[in-house]
Amino acid sequence: MKKVYIIHENSEWTIHLTKRLDELGVPYEEWHLDRGRLDLSKEPPEGVFYNRMSASSHTRGHRFAPEFTAQVLAWLETHERKVVNGARALQLEVSKVVQYLELNKFGILTPRSIAAVGKGQILEAAAEFSDIPFITKHNRAGKGLGVQLFQTINGLKNYVEGPAFENPVDGITLIQEYIQAPESVITRCEFVGGKFVYAVKVDTSEGFQLCPADACQIGDLFCPVGEEKEEKTKFEIIEGFSDPILNKYEQFLAANQIQVAGIEFIRNSAGDIYTYDINTNTNYNSDAETKMGKFGMLELAKFLQEELDKIVN
């Protein structure tokens, strides 16, 4: 029987999707690719394969899950199975460098960034930003990994040479200009089936990149979703959001065969949009969705159901 196969490494992030698939009566199976076997002499089963592998898998002890997923996706695509967020999506998921280069092809502005390997090279790269604030971040990121704001190179030197320095899993650190926004918010645009669903305003006063997943813990500075410490709303869907950037985002997603994504941007004081992150294993915040009556996982489940119905048994 044909079914939806969910490729992932974190069950806490799939439970909301499987709940929606159950509601719609869509058959599915989860492939947890932290470990496993791949018999190249066999053909994959029939169905729709939804890849939501995460760049931050190593933070959950699943160091080689993205690498194994890349092999599985190649196997599926070789056999011409329907893959949602295939090999190209995974390439962008695990590399900010690849993200930015591809975004720039479509006239999408990104913060100036320098990729560096080695502590000495990180400090040399930072010299290019000597007169302005800058941040560091990991090339293979997620959860705000390695995100630090610096006002001076001396501050960076103390961090890089100190015990708090976080070594990126792929060895690549980005040094990036800091985009100063008039208020501490960013905007995250959600897409399903390559089409815009909604935009959410995210309060960043407690960190640079906030994950909207309900499973995130309040103790993580860069992923503080969950039981609120204060009344201030961190995630709020923007009613009627519209901007020319959405057309560019949809063109970018189509060209890279990405059907499901969350794309984050920030506006500077002049109103210019800088896009700084693409998340191809996107999550949604239930409180914000309930308030607005829009549900990303339901839209995703419907999309997967439609794709499954197109397959002839």
PyMOL commands that set and color helices and strands:
alter all, ss='L'
color gray80, all
select helices_A, chain A and resi 11-13+15-24+57-60+65-78+87-93+96-105+119-129+153-160+245-255+286-292+296-309
alter helices_A, ss='H'
color red, helices_A
select strands_A, chain A and resi 3-8+28-32+47-51+82-84+113-116+134-138+148-150+173-177+185-192+195-203+235-238+260-267+273-279
alter strands_A, ss='S'
color yellow, strands_A
deselect
rebuild
show_as cartoon
